[in-house]
Amino acid sequence: MSTEIKEKQNLKEILKEPSLYNVIIHNDDYTTQEFVIEILVEIFHKSFSDAESLMLEVHNSGAAVVGSYSYDIALTKANHVTRLARSQGFPLKVTIEEV
């Protein structure tokens, strides 16, 4: 086996895909459905119909995964949603967890 092939195999072992993290929105009794749809469209780039379906899943199931991203992007989106919710007076809970 050539040195070049060994180096490529070693590089593949060193380089691996980053882990993905789910962003999860949790239901509460105060945040409006319209606000949840708005953040799903604006921050998570969902279509209106997809956003509406996800909002209903959050409402009916208590929580829903709204996207899967690398750690930094998932954390940034979760923090952005939390800041927007607090600025509107909503206690919306957003968490992230490794896929």
C-alpha positions in Angstrom: 0.0 0.0 0.0 1.4 3.4 -1.0 2.2 6.1 1.5 -0.4 8.4 -0.2 -3.2 5.9 0.3 -2.3 5.4 4.0 -2.3 9.2 4.5 -5.7 9.5 2.9 -7.1 6.7 5.1 -5.6 8.4 8.2 -7.1 11.7 7.2 -10.5 10.2 6.8 -10.2 8.7 10.3 -9.3 12.1 11.8 -11.9 14.1 9.9 -15.4 13.3 10.8 -18.7 15.0 10.3 -19.8 17.3 13.2 -22.6 16.1 15.3 -26.1 17.5 14.7 -28.3 19.0 17.3 -32.1 19.2 17.3 -33.7 22.5 18.1 -36.9 21.7 20.1 -39.7 24.1 20.9 -41.9 23.4 23.9 -45.5 24.2 24.5 -46.7 26.6 27.1 -50.0 28.3 27.9 -49.0 31.8 27.1 -47.0 32.0 23.8 -49.4 32.6 20.9 -49.7 30.2 18.0 -49.1 33.1 15.6 -45.8 34.0 17.3 -44.6 30.4 17.0 -45.5 30.3 13.3 -43.7 33.6 12.8 -40.5 32.4 14.3 -40.7 29.1 12.4 -41.0 31.1 9.1 -38.5 33.8 9.9 -35.8 32.0 11.9 -36.1 28.4 10.7 -37.1 29.3 7.1 -40.2 27.0 7.1 -43.0 27.5 4.6 -46.2 28.8 6.2 -47.9 25.4 5.9 -44.9 23.6 7.4 -44.8 26.2 10.2 -48.4 25.7 10.9 -48.0 21.9 11.1 -45.1 22.2 13.4 -46.9 24.7 15.6 -49.8 22.2 15.9 -47.4 19.4 16.8 -45.9 21.6 19.6 -49.4 22.4 20.8 -50.7 18.9 20.7 -47.6 16.9 21.7 -46.0 19.3 24.1 -42.8 19.8 22.0 -41.5 19.4 18.5 -38.1 19.2 16.7 -38.1 22.2 14.4 -34.7 21.7 12.8 -31.3 19.9 13.1 -28.1 21.9 12.8 -24.5 21.9 13.9 -24.0 22.9 17.6 -23.2 26.5 17.0 -26.1 27.1 14.6 -28.6 25.3 16.8 -27.5 27.3 19.9 -27.6 30.6 17.9 -31.1 29.9 16.6 -32.4 28.8 20.1 -30.9 31.9 21.7 -32.4 34.1 19.0 -35.9 32.6 19.5 -35.6 33.0 23.3 -34.6 36.7 23.0 -37.4 37.4 20.6 -39.9 35.6 22.8 -38.8 37.5 25.9 -39.0 40.8 24.1 -42.6 40.0 23.3 -43.4 38.9 26.9 -43.6 35.2 26.0 -42.0 32.4 28.2 -41.4 30.2 25.2 -38.9 27.4 26.0 -36.4 26.3 23.3 -33.9 23.5 23.9 -31.3 21.7 21.9 -30.2 18.1 22.1 -27.7 16.0 20.2 -29.2 13.8 17.5 
